Each structure stands twice: as structure tokens, then as C-alpha cells.
Amino acid sequence: MGYLKQCSVLLLVVLLVACANGEDPYRFYNWNVTYGDIYPLGVKQQGILINGKFPGPQIESVTNDNLIINVFNSLDEPFLISWLFLFHVYSTGKALVADSNIIF
């Protein structure tokens, strides 16, 4: 009976270790870019808002996080976002350059 119990515990430990997921976490963001009224110096002016806010949302991440950011351009013209000092796995251009411009 003791041998069967030990084998069952060992099998349970092996199954738990095999089921462990060691992949880096994914963080998903959805941004809607629109025009709106802002008051940066107390004077009303038109500005670009992300999800209805100015300044836009803060990205919370740590090293090795995978960021998936879906940007929906609701402006009537192209929109440029600069991702400075980020390493892109699937970037175009020179290898290991720490900036990337994406036009939406």
C-alpha cells in the first residue's frame, strides 16, 4: 500500500510540472484615437485623445512581457506613433535599432 501511495504522489508531481506554463505573459491594449477638447494650459483647444483621455494611457509592463496594442485610428488623417527605446521582435529596418515609427 505504501508503494502505491508513493507512486501516486510521484505521478501527481510529474503531471503538475508538465502542465506548468513557462511562457512570458501577454498584455493586451486596445486604443481608439480620436479628436477632442483638451485644456493643457487652461485654454480650450482641440487635441488627439487615446480612449478619450489626454495624455493617453500608461503602458504597464516589465522585461520580457509581450505587448499586443491594437490601435484604431478614428481621425480623418494618418496618425504616427513613435515607440522609442523598445526592442521589437518583428521590426523592419536595421537590427537592434531602439526606435520604430508606425503610421496608422
C-alpha positions in Angstrom: 0.0 0.0 0.0 2.9 2.4 0.8 4.5 1.8 -2.6 1.2 2.6 -4.4 0.8 5.8 -2.5 4.4 6.9 -3.3 3.9 6.2 -7.0 0.6 8.2 -7.0 2.3 11.2 -5.4 5.2 11.0 -7.8 2.9 10.8 -10.8 0.9 13.8 -9.5 4.1 15.8 -9.1 5.3 14.9 -12.6 1.9 15.9 -14.1 1.8 19.2 -12.3 5.3 20.0 -13.5 4.5 19.0 -17.1 1.4 21.3 -17.0 3.3 24.4 -15.8 3.4 27.1 -18.4 6.7 29.0 -18.5 5.8 31.4 -21.4 6.2 35.1 -20.9 2.9 36.9 -20.2 0.9 38.8 -22.8 -0.6 42.2 -22.1 -3.3 43.4 -24.4 -4.3 47.0 -25.1 -7.0 48.5 -27.3 -6.6 52.1 -28.2 -9.1 54.3 -30.1 -7.6 57.5 -31.4 -10.0 60.5 -31.7 -10.1 64.3 -31.6 -11.4 66.0 -28.5 -11.2 69.1 -26.4 -8.2 69.4 -24.1 -7.1 72.2 -21.6 -3.3 71.8 -21.2 -2.8 75.5 -20.1 -6.3 76.2 -19.0 -7.3 77.3 -22.6 -9.6 75.0 -24.6 -8.0 73.6 -27.8 -8.5 70.6 -30.0 -6.2 67.7 -29.3 -5.7 64.0 -30.1 -7.1 61.6 -27.4 -6.5 58.0 -26.8 -9.5 56.2 -25.4 -11.0 59.7 -24.7 -8.1 60.7 -22.5 -5.2 63.2 -22.7 -2.5 62.3 -22.0 -3.0 58.8 -23.2 -3.0 55.6 -21.1 0.2 54.4 -19.4 1.6 51.0 -20.5 2.4 48.8 -17.5 4.9 46.1 -18.4 8.2 44.5 -17.2 11.1 42.9 -19.1 10.0 40.1 -21.4 6.3 41.0 -21.4 4.7 40.6 -24.8 2.6 43.7 -25.7 -0.2 43.5 -28.1 -1.5 47.0 -28.8 -4.4 47.4 -31.2 -4.7 51.0 -32.4 -7.9 52.1 -34.2 -7.5 55.4 -36.0 -10.7 57.3 -35.9 -9.1 60.5 -37.2 -9.6 61.8 -40.7 -5.9 61.7 -41.4 -3.0 59.3 -40.9 -1.6 59.1 -37.3 2.0 58.4 -36.3 3.1 56.7 -33.0 6.8 56.5 -32.1 7.8 53.6 -30.0 11.1 54.8 -28.6 13.5 52.6 -26.7 11.6 49.4 -27.2 13.1 46.2 -28.7 10.8 44.9 -31.4 10.9 41.2 -32.2 9.2 41.7 -35.6 10.6 45.1 -36.6 11.7 46.3 -40.1 14.9 48.0 -40.9 18.2 47.9 -39.1 18.7 45.2 -36.5 18.6 46.2 -32.8 17.7 49.9 -33.5 15.8 51.2 -30.5 13.0 53.2 -32.2 10.2 52.4 -34.6 7.6 54.6 -36.2 4.2 53.1 -37.1 1.7 55.1 -39.2 -2.0 54.3 -38.7 
